[in-house]
Amino acid sequence: MSEAAATRRGPGRPAQISRERILEAATSSGNLDTLTMRELAARLAVTHGALYRWVKNREELIDLISDVVVERILPADRPDAESWRPWLARLGWAMHDQFLSVPGYATHLSRPHRHNAGAFERLQVAIIGAFAAAGVEPELAEQSYYIFTTSIIAWLAMQDGHLHFSGNAPRFELFLDALLRGLPAREPGVERP
């Protein structure tokens, strides 16, 4: 048997598609905003129909990417009263690294759209839990979650190259440090203890 014949798939053998391979193929495109499902199938070396069994459209592709990315960024440990701020810093850096590894993803998240409920609910619960560990009441813990995620996603979207910032954006370590020093949220006029 020739080497070429040995490396070819036999007829009828299904292509090996996985969430990780789909994410890898989607991120190798250059930008998620311009990727078509047909291009994604070609990168995976599968038919459009085979890809359709995993993701039916761009919305489901973004959901799949969100599932994988959120799994990657959430720390395995739970924060407590002493570790909540370093825990959030680790999460912020993981968001930085993972969101920017998928060109166009942070920009997509910064726009109004339907979010992957499962993935982002896990993220929301974990972040609210970090603020609750800091002793923040539930309403302000939720407000702190929105401030934290909205701020980080907006900074990342600027780096993603689609939102324009007059001048240079602050370095991420400065930005994240200032953000975390200002959190958790407190009612206006209430001094920090």
GINOR-V981901 format. One record per backbone hydrogen bond with DSSP energy under -0.5 kcal/mol. CO is the residue of the C=O (numbers start at 1). NH is the residue of the N-H. If there is no record, write none. Layout:
BEGIN
co: {CO:CO}
nh: {NH:NH}
END
This chain:
BEGIN
co: {2:3:4:10:15:18:19:20:21:22:23:24:26:27:31:31:32:36:37:38:39:40:41:41:42:47:48:49:50:51:51:57:58:59:60:61:62:63:64:65:66:67:68:69:70:80:83:84:85:86:87:88:89:90:91:92:93:94:95:95:96:97:99:99:101:102:103:104:105:106:107:108:113:115:116:117:118:119:120:121:122:123:124:125:126:127:128:129:130:131:132:137:138:139:140:141:142:143:144:145:146:147:148:149:150:151:152:153:154:155:156:157:157:158:165:171:172:173:174:175:176:177:178:179:180:187:189}
nh: {6:7:8:13:17:22:23:24:25:26:27:28:29:30:34:35:35:40:41:42:43:44:45:46:45:51:52:53:53:54:55:61:62:63:64:65:66:67:68:69:70:71:72:73:74:84:87:88:89:90:91:92:93:94:95:96:97:98:99:100:100:101:102:106:103:105:32:108:109:110:111:111:115:117:120:121:122:123:124:125:126:127:128:129:130:131:132:133:134:136:135:141:142:143:144:145:146:147:148:149:150:151:152:153:154:155:156:157:158:159:160:162:163:161:167:175:176:177:178:179:180:181:182:183:183:190:191}
END
